[in-house]
Amino acid sequence: MAIGTWFAALVAASSMGVSALPTQSKDVRDVNFAIPSALTSSHLYGAPANNFSCTSSRNPVVMLHGLSASREVDLNLLQYELNNRGYCTFSLTYGAHPIPSWIGGLDDMTKSAKQIAGFIHEVKQKTGATKVDIVGHSEGGVQSIYVPMTQDGIADIVEHIVALGPAVHGATYFGFTDLWYTGGDLTRALVGQLLDVVGCPACEQLAVDGLVTNQFTQAAKIAQPGNKVTVIGSTKDTLVPVEVSTIDEPDVNNVLVQTTCPDDPVGHAGLAWDRSVWRLIVNALEETDEEVYKCEQGLPF
Ligand SMILES: *[C@@H]1O[C@H](CO)[C@@H](O)[C@H](O)[C@H]1NC(C)=O
């Protein structure tokens, strides 16, 4: 990838409390990566358990978190909400380094894609559903499109795909902020230390000229036949601008938050928690335009 891009990302990251280049000079075991209570005590923390006995008239929904987040932090609140609406939802923390296993999405995205494909097969098989839906945020949004494009047999068993702010065309800054926000300065510092010691293959692969970005650029078609793909972007997202997330293919529905909620200042991380966005997600899954939730003011970052 372009060093300039990586450097720009680091400069941006530094301003958020992360300082050093990933040097891999320290050993990961030298750092205490125990899960901090500042994170687990947050009201934004914690996802429902995967319950394969769950039954619903709707497709089961697999939820994919963003970079540096996890199944417990990011789409977890939406997951509870979808459960309340009668959906069965399932999530995993993908792409985590073994230590700590609670910070996901950093690992090689081609490996994560296989992990996610395995999980989608498991959900389909254990629930007995014909089709599975996917909702992903940030890197998880990228994976929601990348997995059906690259993993055998997935496009055929997926119906709806909803991607929130996916950096399909090359990130210049990455969706780090979800976990950092939830755990405050403490988790920000931890993610910084983790990047120092284990690096972040996914960061490079999502960047301009990164492996995954180039695979999308070279693909004859990004959205796969039979998949109903919705990309949700905010005009106020400065981390993954709308030009970076839009998939310009006739069968992809690119939706802007501000079309239904013109005054919503929601930024990249905030897409996960904003009811203006949740409405668009439910609309995509149910193929309606019902005002499921009123517009609200999402987090501006
Ligand atoms: C899992 O779902 C089934 C069916 O809805 C329910 O009876 C059971 O209590 C659930 N298990 C847990 C641990 O929530």
The ligand as an ORCA input file, in Angstrom:
! r2SCAN-3c Opt
* xyz 0 1
  C     -33.095    -19.727     22.744
  O     -34.281    -19.619     21.977
  C     -35.299    -20.520     22.395
  C     -36.427    -20.416     21.373
  O     -36.888    -19.093     21.262
  C     -35.710    -20.179     23.808
  O     -36.705    -21.068     24.248
  C     -34.504    -20.253     24.733
  O     -34.849    -19.824     26.016
  C     -33.371    -19.405     24.198
  N     -32.190    -19.661     24.984
  C     -31.537    -18.682     25.577
  C     -30.312    -19.107     26.329
  O     -31.879    -17.520     25.532
*
